[in-house]
Structures are given as C-alpha cells and as structure tokens.
Amino acid sequence: MKIHLATDHAGFALKEEIKKFLQENGHKVTDHGALEYNK
C-alpha cells in the first residue's frame, strides 16, 4: 500500500516512528515533511 505522511516540526519524532513501522510492514511511504527536527 502507498501511504503519504506529513507533519510539522512538533510531530517529527512520532512521524519517523510511524514511517519506520509502516516500511517494516511492507508499505511504500512517501514523506512530505518536515524532513528534519527544528525547534
């Protein structure tokens, strides 16, 4: 399944955990940002 994720900087850490979980379970993830944590 193709899944698109996006968040602001406040949700960056959780998005990365979700992305890893989805990829490990065979999903294709497209990340639309934020691409780095920035306070």
C-alpha positions in Angstrom: 0.0 0.0 0.0 1.2 3.5 -0.7 1.0 5.9 2.3 1.8 9.6 2.4 2.9 11.2 5.6 3.4 14.8 6.6 3.7 16.8 9.8 5.0 20.0 11.3 8.2 20.0 13.4 6.3 19.2 16.6 5.3 15.8 15.2 8.6 14.9 13.6 9.7 12.2 16.1 6.4 10.4 16.0 6.2 10.6 12.2 9.6 8.9 12.0 8.5 6.1 14.2 5.3 5.6 12.2 7.2 5.7 8.9 9.7 3.0 10.2 6.8 0.8 11.3 5.0 1.1 8.0 8.1 0.4 6.0 9.0 -2.6 8.1 5.5 -4.0 7.3 5.8 -3.7 3.6 4.2 -0.3 2.8 5.7 2.3 0.5 5.9 5.6 2.4 6.2 9.0 0.8 7.4 11.6 3.4 6.2 15.1 2.7 8.0 16.7 5.7 9.1 18.0 7.9 12.3 16.4 6.9 14.4 17.4 10.0 13.7 18.3 13.5 13.9 22.1 14.0 12.8 23.8 17.2 
